[in-house]
Amino acid sequence: LYVAGKPLDLKELCSVLSTRSKKKTKKIVKMLIEEYCSKRTALEIIALKDERYVLQLKAEFTPLVKKLVNRPLLSLGPLKTLSYIAFRQPVLQKRVIDVRGQHAYGHIKTLREMGLIIAERSGRSIALKTTDYFADYFGLTLETASMKRELRKIFGTGLKEEK
């Protein structure tokens, strides 16, 4: 999990452990989770949705780490563009540009380079949607409809619906 630097699903963990038994793998992961919980360490193993697991920094250490990090992951402009894509996905790039303005081309490029969104050809258009990395980074479900519901819970119902 540490070397992966990203969440791994049961299938990947089974492969690493050279076993086909998901039950055995779950048991090993559970033991690791308990071991990390019992130690005074800055890391923890979290069980994500969809039977995926990640090794991450414990929340209590976040303020300490924030002192070392000078800037946020994204500035406000790209963050707004990302949130628009997440709420409306899949959304045509043209629509994002119409709503967010010409500067959104740069935002989209940055978001793609960061692995937060992907662009897929849809006829002559380009459809944008979030990636698994986006869902993992923000602790959301991979399935789009569920993700949108989670985002609505987080940000409330004050979001405008588009016609």
N, C-alpha and C positions, 0 to 999 in steps of 0.2 A: 504493500500500500504506500509506503514511504517513497520508494523509487518511482512508482507510477505517477505520483503527483496529481492524481485525479481519482475519482471514484471508480471502483471496479465492481462488475456484477459477478454473480455467483459462477457463471460459466467461466469467466476469466480467472477467478480464484481457484476453481476446480483444476483448471489447466496448470496454474502455478504450483498447486499442491500435488499434481500428477494423480488426480483421482477423478472418477466420474460421479462420485457420490455427493449430491448436493447436501444431503443430511450430514455427512461427515464434515463437509466444508463449513456448513452453518455452525456445527458444534465447535470447530476450531476457531472460527471468527468470534463466536460467543465467548470462548475462553480468553481470546486476545482482548476483547472489549472489557471483560472483567479485570484482566491483568492491568490494562491501562488505567482503569478507574481506581484501582487500589494503590497505584503508584503516585507519588508527588511529581508529576511531570507536566509539561506544558502541552502535551499532545493527547488526543483522544481519538478513538475510533467510533464513528457514528454510522448507524444503519440508516441509509436513505430510503426513500420510496423506491419501489420496483426492485427490491432485493439487491441494492448496491451499497457498497461500504466505502468510507473515505477516512483517511487519517488526516486530522486537522488540528489547528491550534484551539485550545480550550477558550471559551468566551471570556473567562476571568483574566486571561493574558492579553486580550485585545487592546486595552488601553496602553499597556506597555509597548506593544508592537507599533501602535499608532504613533507613538513618539518618535519611532525610527523611520516611519514612512512620511515623507514630506507632502505627498500629493495624493489625491484620490485616484481610483482606477480610471475614472472618466470625468471630464469636465462637464459642465451643465448642458451644453448644446448636444454633444453626442449621447448623453444620458437621456435627454428628452426624446431624441430620435429613437434610441433603443427602446424606451418605454412605449412609444407609439407603435413600433413594430411588434413588440411583445403583446400588446393589447389587441392589435388588429390582424395579426398573422393568420394565414399567409396574406401579405399585402403587396400590391404592385409597387415597384420602386417609383414609378411615375406618381402614384398617389402620395407616397412619403415626401417626394420633392414638392408636390403641389401644396401639401400641408405645412411642411417644415421649412421650405425655401431652398434656394440653390445651394446654400452651404451644406445641406444634408448629403450631397454627393461625397464630400470629404468625411462626414460622419460615418456614412455607410462603408466607405473604404476602410476607415479605422476599425469599425466594429467587425468587419470581415477579417481583417488582419489579426484582430484579437481573438478570433474564433467564437465570438458571441452570436453572430448571425451568419446565415448562408444565403446565397442568391441562386435561384434555380430558374432556368429558362421556362417560360410559359408562353409558347408560341413566339410572338415577336416581343413579348414583354419579359420583364424579370420580376419574379416573385421573391420576396424576402421573408425569412422566418428565423426564429431563434434556434440555437443549437442545443445539444445535450449539455455542452459545457456551460452555456448560459443557465440552464435549469439547475445544474449542479452548483454553480457558483452562488446563485441566489437561493438555493435550497427549495426549488420548486419541482413539481412533478413533470415528467417528460411529456406526457400526453397533453396536447394543446388545449383542449376544452377544459380539462382539470386545472391546467396552469392558469388559464384566464380567470377561472373561478377563484383560485388562490390569490391572484393579483387583485381582484375586485375586493376580496376580504381584507387584504392588507391596506389597500388605498381607499377603500370605501366605495359607496355608490355614487359619489359626486362626479364620476367620470361620465362625460357626455357620450351618448351613443350616436354613431354616425348613421345617416340615412343612405 
